[in-house]
Structure formats: structure tokens, C-alpha cells
Amino acid sequence: MSQDNTDTQKRTRLNKLQKKLRRETGRAIADFNMISEGDKVMVCLSGGKDSYTMLEILRNLQHSAPVNFELVAVNLDQKQPGFPEHILPEYLEKEGVAYHILEKDTYSIVKEKVPEGKTTCGLCSRLRRGSLYGFAEEIGANKIALGHHRDDIVETLFLNMFYGGKMKAMPPKLRSDDNRNVVIRPLAYCREKDIIEFSALKEYPIIPCNLCGSQKNLQRQVIKDMLQQWDKQQPGRIENIFAAVQNIAPSQLADTRLFDFENLEQGQQRGGEQAHRLDVMNLFA
């Protein structure tokens, strides 16, 4: 096959993926009212495939959206040894994207607090989230965009069930615990395998997350491997699981905070449509 044909096929595939990701992102934004007129959206850019893709698709949608909104990219430099500090500024300047690099030495805190051999992701994530939430206020951003996709949401559901005893995932949109920030996940409807392929075709300058080193037995990786195996054995299963996250029947579960089992005999239970109007998003906070 000639180089010209290869390049044409690559462009065709890239365009097809971009349209798909754009359509799914636009649908998620509309379904959950993620972005409104005049919003300033802080796009959290880690240097990984997900955040690069999110920034690309949001910039693309910005040109055709029915509302005007501002985007600003923010990267948290956690001071990991060997972190390539030049990569993101060079990329963002080349693309003409407004950005900030926030420097916080969370690496030292994580290494100090977490015993050798233990998983660092939990503490690292909390420290990163706290730093970014505070910085959003400083720059006047009223929305914080994170790059979690559909697979992340499904994985989190099983993580919480298997290891935490909770029916809980990631909502596409939420208000932070301190009520000062609104977090959105525009890629909530996008599959990871599409993002992987899109990122490879775009040839993004990926920065790997190696703060935690090699942790092959991470609980999330165990869940990811399980779901990937299911997807091979029965295509469509992941889609059905995600659909279930959006189709909750509180009366068919066993949480007395969400359904009035106590008064069931008296016909006073909150059933049917009333049950669905309860704050079931608490399941996924």
C-alpha cells in the first residue's frame, strides 16, 4: 500500500472518530446541562490521552455551540522527579490555548505519608483535586472539566461495589463537597478504546503518570481487566452496565434512605415516579 493511501485512510479514520467523540461529548453536555452561556471552563490537562482528547473536542465544540463559553487549560505540576515540564507549555502555545501551570509539591507529601509498597493513587488524587479546586476560584472558573470517560464510570461502580460495599459511581456533573465548584465530565459517554485510537492518530505528546511507579495489582486495574474480558466475551455488556447507571429503580434495591419500605403496607410508600424523583444522584456522588 502506498504512503498516500495510508495517509488517506488515517485521515478518514481520524475524521470518523472525531465526529463520533464530538457527537457523544455534545450529547453528554446537553443531557446534563454541563455548559451554559458565559461559563469559564477550567480544563484539567494531565498530559494523558483522556485530557488531550477532552481539550480537543471542547475546542471543536466551542466554535459551533449555541452558547458562548471560555476554555482555559490548567496543568498541575506535582514535582515528580523527571517530569518533562516543557511538553505541555510547548503543545499549548503551539495550539494557541490559554493555560496555567500550577506548581504544587504533592509528590513529597505522598511519598512521606504513604508507606512503601502501598497504593499512592488515593492520596495523590485527593491532593490534586484540592489544589485544582482552589485554583479554579483564583482564575474565576465556574466549571472544572475532568477527562473521565464511560469506562472510568463503569470501573468506579464496580470498585465501590467490590471493595467499598456501595452502589456508587462517577456522576457526569456534580457540585463539590465544599459547594464552591461544579465539576463536569464531558467525555462521560465516550468509550476508552475510541479515545485511545483517536489519541494515537493525533500523536499527542503523552506524559505517563509514574508517580506511583509499577503497581500491577491496583484494584482499578483488576476491575479494568475484568471488564475488558467481559467486553470480548459479550460485546455490548459495558454499554448495558452504563445504561443501568442511568436507569435506577430505588424500590427494587434495599436502601431505606431512598425508598419508604417502612410504610409500604399503608400504601404511603414513595413509589413509582415519586421514587425516581428522589435524589438518586447521591448514589453516584
Secondary structure, 3 states (H helix, E strand, C coil): CCHHHHHHHHHHHHHHHHHHHHHHHHHHHHHCCCCCCCCEEEEECCCCHHHHHHHHHHHHHHCCCCCCCEEEEEEEECCCCCCCCCHHHHHHHHHCCCEEEEECCHHHHHHHHCCCCCCCHHHHHHHHHHHHHHHHHHHCCCEEECCCCHHHHHHHHHHHHHHHCCCCCCCCEEECCCCCCEEECCCCCCCHHHHHHHHHHHCCCCCCCCCCCCCCCCHHHHHHHHHHHHHHHCCCHHHHHHHHHCCCCHHHCCCCCCCCCCCCCCCCCCCHHHHHCCCHHHHHC
